[in-house]
Amino acid sequence: MSSAPSLGHQLLRRKPVDQLRAEAAQGVDGRPLRRTLGVWHLTMISVGATLGTGILVVLGTAVPLAGPAVWISFVLAGVAALLSALSYAEMAGAVPTSGSSYSYTYATMGEGIAWVCGWCLVLEYAVSVAAVAVGASEYVDETLRVFGLHLPTALSAPPGDGGVVNLPAAALVVIAMLVLLPGVKESAWVNTLMVLVKIALLVFFVVVAFSAFRAGNFEPLAPMGAAGVSAAASRLFFSYIGFDAASTAGEEAKDPRRDLPRAIIGSIALITALYILVAVAAIGARSWTSFSADEASLVRIVVDVTGQPVVALVFSIGAVIAIASVVLTVLYGQTRILLTMARDGLVPPVFGRVSRRTGTPVANTLIVGVVVAVVSALVPLGELADATSIGTLVAFALVNVSVIVLRRTQPDLERSYRVPIFPVVPVLGVLFCVYLAVTLGAGTWTAFGIWMLVGAVLYLAYGRRHSTVA
């Protein structure tokens, strides 16, 4: 009888790339996920999970930090995201599974780092869904205001913000959960329609805002200095987290090794360009000192410029649809991460069960949807956004390191895409992530430390004993 491996040995135990590919093809209990997604759907998943969050929800909290230079903050966050996106593209082409960066680190750095990455992804995905849903209540309120109605604070804000429960946020998560249950192909088409709506919405805003553009609004450019620009970039990095949702669709893509890199890189370029354009238009149309975290900033600008309440109604409804797209796709990504971790035995098997009828993890989706709905109803936006950013930055940094390790350990592995200027790009990706993480507040780091401590306890209590990788 062989003795159990030591903790140190188990933490360093890697999962071969060939095994990851084989498991993706076989599925759980011989039931693989259905491969129905092409490059268009994958790109829309990436755009849907990303575009809109920073502009529609977090912009109002970032402008007071950076002033008119908030567009530079978007550039910094976008560069950091693009560097990591290139590394994601290479890993997605080499290891096309639903595990995203969790699977990438399992193949390159071992079970211990994989668990850390997976636990960060739980923070990144689940908490970001809650954060985005919280922001939606502002636009629901703007929609009602056109009809002379108003959501009472008790039902539109969590306890930390003076309310009792954020009902619109919880309702949005539940609706997204119900859309995901029938199947990924059906929900992908719903998401595509919502993405087209949000792109049209932002283009409309840019046209309206530039009609009232004042160059004087950009003086002084950076009233809070470089520190303010960096702090805003760290918060706005939350706006870019969605692109990696495409990599969680590796087992439902028709040709993941070809299409995933294209979808990831194309989406991040489109998103960054739109973010910067909208930020410049917003500052040009409104003094930076009038932005605040407790209002739907873009709607206020549209109303001030046009003077037409009906425009605010259309814009607010479009904004809710745009935010719903983010909630839908990021919630999808969370369920696929947990499915892969369940396959490895690191989380309970209920998260890995695939329905014979729908070909989707139904129980997983229901559990995640209910938990996220409760969090979105009770926790304030600012705390959620910062917690999501730090989890994302750690995960992105680990993916950049994974590219370097896999190039060294398996240089002949077939890759459908290679990071340019290797190893400069992944090294810069790590450095950017570290730089942005350092600028986050001490409270965020404390919360992250507690989160990782809880994760370590869960791994020792359950994951280590049930791990299937031998």
Secondary structure, 3 states (H helix, E strand, C coil): CCCCCCHHHHHHCCCCHHHHHHHHHHCECCECCCCCECHHHHHHHHHHHHCCHHHHHHHHHHHHHHHHHHHHHHHHHHHHHHHHHHHHHHHHHHCCCCCHHHHHHHHHCCHHHHHHHHHHHHHHHHHHHHHHHHHHHHHHHHHHHCCCCCCCHHHHCCHHHCCCCEHHHHHHHHHHHHHHCCCHHHHHHHHHHHHHHHHHHHHHHHHHHHCCCCHHHHCCCCCCHHHHHHHHHHHHHHHHHHHHHHHHHCCCECCHHHHHHHHHHHHHHHHHHHHHHHHHHHHHHCCHHHCCCCCCHHHHHHHHHHCCHHHHHHHHHHHHHHHHHHHHHHHHHHHHHHHHHHHCCCCCHHHHCCCCCCCCCHHHHHHHHHHHHHHHHHCCHHHHHHHHHHHHHHHHHHHHHHHHHHHHHCCCCCCCCCCCCCCHHHHHHHHHHHHHHHCCCHHHHHHHHHHHHHHHHHHHHHHHHHCCCC
